């Protein structure tokens, strides 16, 4: 089988994908962005490995041999599932490979912001600490997580891991189910308004859908505490970036930590690019999922999906 890897570098050039060679004839491209590139590169493919490349009728219409699409990811919003199903092409993702790392990054952002680490690091390195006459400095107040309310949007694998860690810190955990279908009973489930009004920390771990796009908009930000910290490690469009910029500028919330943005990489037209104060806003370049261990698990997950498909027992199919 001809296996075409459209976005080989999406898992990093330091992570080997040589294992795919055991399963077929492999062609790798560092990155593939446009529909025209996809069309040209998958024309003779039997199996496509993608991440963000569009998988739809326009890009795959002339690729008559395609039998399987594998995602280098858990998300699959680049795929037109209805079209692919109409052609009998299963789409397989890799589930839960980065749960631990995304949860870890959630708290990396939250702790850095809540404790003003950027400020205190700069204070020491600027020489101000060496020049003072006392052993300590805490000119910007910071607070404990213990006793605070940690709100969660999206109580899947990552959300539940975040809930466990927040509980270990001594937080009260509440969550909102966007679909209303959550079966989680270990934590208090609340309405959206109650989530916004009660949360000292609000972290987002839901998929992007019609229900979650702009879930955090100007109205939502208005309902949050002015001391609240917002963390988004899910999908960029879940948070209205312009509304968030305005909320941060006006002090409607204390701070935000983002690993995802409405359009990536960060566009200079995005007003959030104007905020240089890392005590109010930290943006990381969509890396929350990308520990070495997680990326190795992702590649192995794709390998296992292809191998299972070839054996006639496909797993992790998202468009059954």
C-alpha positions in Angstrom: 0.0 0.0 0.0 1.1 3.6 -0.7 1.1 5.6 2.5 1.4 9.4 2.1 2.3 11.4 5.2 1.2 14.9 4.4 2.5 16.7 7.6 5.4 14.7 8.8 6.8 17.6 10.9 3.6 18.0 12.8 5.0 15.4 15.2 8.5 17.0 15.1 11.5 16.0 13.0 13.1 14.6 16.2 10.5 11.8 16.4 11.0 8.9 14.0 8.3 7.7 11.7 10.4 4.9 10.2 7.9 2.3 11.6 5.5 3.2 8.8 7.9 1.6 6.4 6.9 -1.8 7.8 3.4 -1.2 6.5 3.9 0.0 3.0 5.6 2.3 0.6 5.9 5.6 2.4 6.2 9.1 1.0 6.6 11.9 3.6 6.1 15.7 3.1 7.3 18.1 5.8 4.1 20.1 5.6 1.1 20.4 3.3 -1.2 23.4 3.5 -3.2 24.1 0.4 -5.9 22.0 -1.3 -3.9 22.0 -4.5 -0.9 20.5 -2.6 -3.1 17.8 -1.1 -4.6 17.0 -4.5 -1.2 16.5 -6.1 0.3 14.5 -3.3 -2.5 12.0 -2.6 -3.4 11.2 -6.2 -2.2 7.6 -5.9 -2.3 7.2 -2.2 -4.0 4.2 -0.5 -3.6 5.6 3.0 -3.2 9.2 4.0 -1.7 10.4 7.3 -2.7 14.0 8.0 -3.2 16.6 10.8 -4.5 19.9 9.5 -4.6 19.3 5.8 -8.2 19.5 4.4 -9.7 16.1 3.8 -12.8 16.7 1.7 -14.3 16.3 -1.8 -12.3 19.2 -3.2 -9.0 17.8 -2.1 -9.7 14.0 -2.4 -12.1 13.9 -5.3 -9.5 12.6 -7.8 -7.7 10.4 -5.3 -9.6 7.2 -6.3 -7.4 4.8 -4.4 -7.8 6.2 -0.9 -8.9 3.6 1.6 -8.0 5.1 5.0 -7.3 8.6 6.5 -5.3 8.6 9.7 -5.0 11.6 11.9 -1.7 12.6 13.7 -4.0 13.9 16.4 -7.1 13.3 18.5 -9.1 16.1 16.7 -10.4 15.6 13.2 -12.1 18.9 12.3 -10.0 19.0 9.1 -12.1 16.0 7.8 -15.4 16.2 6.0 -16.7 13.0 7.8 -19.9 12.8 5.8 -18.1 12.9 2.4 -15.5 10.4 3.6 -18.1 8.0 4.9 -20.0 8.3 1.6 -16.9 6.9 -0.1 -16.4 4.2 2.5 -13.2 5.8 3.8 -12.8 5.4 7.6 -11.1 8.2 9.5 -9.0 7.0 12.5 -7.7 9.3 15.2 -5.3 8.7 18.2 -7.1 9.1 21.5 -5.7 10.0 24.9 -2.0 10.1 23.8 -1.4 13.6 25.2 -3.8 13.6 28.2 -1.0 13.9 30.8 0.9 16.6 28.9 -2.1 18.8 28.2 -3.1 18.6 31.8 0.4 19.4 32.9 0.6 22.4 30.6 -2.8 23.6 32.0 -1.2 24.0 35.4 2.0 25.4 34.0 0.0 28.3 32.6 -2.2 28.7 35.6 0.6 28.7 38.2 2.8 31.0 36.2 0.0 33.5 35.9 -1.4 33.2 39.4 2.0 33.6 41.0 3.3 36.4 38.6 6.4 34.4 37.9 7.4 36.6 34.9 7.4 39.6 37.2 9.4 38.0 39.9 11.9 36.5 37.5 12.4 39.9 35.9 12.7 41.5 39.3 15.7 39.3 40.2 17.4 39.4 36.8 17.0 43.2 36.5 19.2 43.6 39.6 16.4 45.1 41.8 16.4 42.1 44.2 20.2 42.5 44.7 19.7 46.2 45.4 17.1 45.8 48.1 17.7 45.6 51.8 15.4 42.8 52.7 15.5 39.0 51.9 12.1 38.7 50.2 9.8 40.6 47.9 6.1 40.1 47.2 5.0 43.5 45.8 2.4 41.8 43.5 0.1 39.7 45.7 -0.3 36.0 44.9 -2.6 33.3 46.3 -2.9 29.6 46.9 -4.9 27.3 44.7 -6.2 25.5 47.8 -9.7 26.6 48.6 -10.3 28.1 45.1 -12.9 27.0 42.6 -11.6 25.4 39.5 -14.1 25.3 36.6 -13.9 23.0 33.6 -15.5 23.1 30.2 -15.1 19.6 28.6 -15.0 16.7 31.0 -13.4 14.1 28.8 -10.0 12.4 29.4 -8.1 15.7 29.7 -10.8 17.5 31.7 -11.0 14.6 34.2 -7.2 14.6 34.6 -7.2 18.3 35.2 -10.0 17.8 37.8 -7.9 15.2 39.6 -4.9 17.5 39.7 -7.0 20.5 40.8 -8.5 18.4 43.6 -5.0 17.4 44.7 -4.1 21.1 45.0 -7.2 21.5 47.2 -9.5 23.2 44.7 -13.3 22.8 44.5 -14.0 21.4 41.1 -17.1 22.3 39.1 -17.8 21.7 35.4 -20.2 22.4 32.6 -21.3 19.9 30.0 -21.8 21.7 26.7 -23.8 18.9 25.2 -25.6 18.0 28.5 -24.6 14.4 28.0 -21.7 14.0 30.4 -21.8 10.9 32.6 -19.3 12.3 35.1 -20.7 12.3 38.6 -17.5 12.7 40.7 -17.6 16.5 40.4 -20.4 19.1 40.6 -22.1 19.9 37.3 -23.3 23.4 36.9 -24.9 25.7 34.3 -22.8 27.9 32.1 -23.7 31.0 34.0 -22.8 29.4 37.3 -19.6 28.1 35.9 -18.6 31.6 34.8 -19.7 33.3 38.0 -18.1 30.9 40.4 -14.8 29.9 38.8 -11.5 31.4 40.1 -9.7 29.3 37.4 -11.6 28.3 34.3 -9.9 25.8 31.9 -11.2 24.7 28.5 -10.8 21.1 27.3 -13.7 20.7 24.9 -13.6 19.9 21.1 -14.5 22.6 18.6 -18.1 22.4 17.4 -21.1 24.6 16.6 -21.9 24.4 20.3 -18.4 25.5 21.5 -17.3 28.1 18.9 -17.1 31.4 20.7 -18.3 29.7 23.9 -16.2 32.3 25.8 -17.4 35.6 24.2 -17.8 39.1 25.5 -21.0 38.2 27.4 -19.3 35.2 29.1 -16.2 37.3 30.1 -18.5 39.9 31.6 -19.9 37.3 33.9 -16.5 36.1 35.2 -14.8 37.3 38.3 -12.3 40.2 37.8 -9.8 38.0 39.7 -10.4 34.9 37.4 -7.8 33.3 35.3 -8.8 31.7 32.0 -6.9 28.8 30.4 -7.5 27.6 26.9 -5.6 24.4 25.8 -8.5 23.1 23.6 -9.2 24.9 20.3 -8.6 28.5 19.6 -12.1 29.5 18.3 -13.7 28.4 21.5 -12.6 31.8 22.9 -13.4 35.0 21.0 -9.9 36.5 20.9 -11.1 40.1 20.3 -13.4 39.9 23.3 -10.7 38.4 25.4 -8.3 41.2 24.5 -10.9 43.8 25.5 -11.6 42.0 28.7 -7.9 41.9 29.7 -7.4 45.5 28.7 -10.3 46.6 30.9 -9.5 44.3 33.8 -12.6 42.3 33.5 -10.6 39.2 34.3 -7.1 39.0 35.8 -5.2 37.0 33.3 -5.3 34.3 30.5 -3.1 31.5 29.4 -3.5 30.3 25.9 -2.0 27.5 23.9 -4.4 27.9 21.0 -5.7 30.8 19.0 -8.4 31.6 16.5 -5.9 31.4 13.7 -2.5 29.8 14.0 0.3 30.8 14.0 -0.5 34.0 15.8 -1.5 36.7 13.3 -0.4 40.3 13.9 -4.0 41.3 13.2 -5.0 39.4 16.3 -5.3 42.1 19.0 -3.9 39.7 21.6 -0.5 40.1 19.9 -0.4 43.7 21.3 -0.3 42.5 24.9 3.3 42.0 25.9 2.7 41.8 29.7 3.3 38.1 30.6 1.6 38.7 34.0 -1.7 39.2 32.2 -1.3 37.0 29.2 0.9 34.0 28.3 0.6 32.5 24.8 2.4 29.3 23.9 2.7 28.1 20.3 0.2 25.1 20.4 2.6 22.9 22.2 0.6 21.7 25.2 0.2 18.2 23.6 3.8 18.0 22.3 6.0 16.3 24.9 8.5 13.8 23.5 6.6 11.0 25.1 3.2 12.2 23.7 4.5 12.6 20.2 6.1 9.1 20.3 2.7 7.7 21.4 0.9 9.6 18.6 3.2 8.0 15.9 2.7 4.6 17.5 -1.0 5.2 17.6 -1.1 5.9 13.9 1.0 2.9 13.2 -1.4 0.7 15.2 -4.4 2.2 13.4 -2.9 1.4 10.0 -1.9 -2.1 11.0 -5.3 -2.8 12.4 -7.0 -1.6 9.2 -4.7 -3.8 7.1 -5.7 -6.7 9.3 -9.3 -6.0 8.7 -10.1 -4.8 12.2 -10.0 -1.0 12.1 -10.1 0.8 15.5 -10.5 4.4 16.6 -12.8 5.1 13.7 -14.6 8.4 14.1 -17.0 8.1 11.2 -18.4 4.6 11.5 
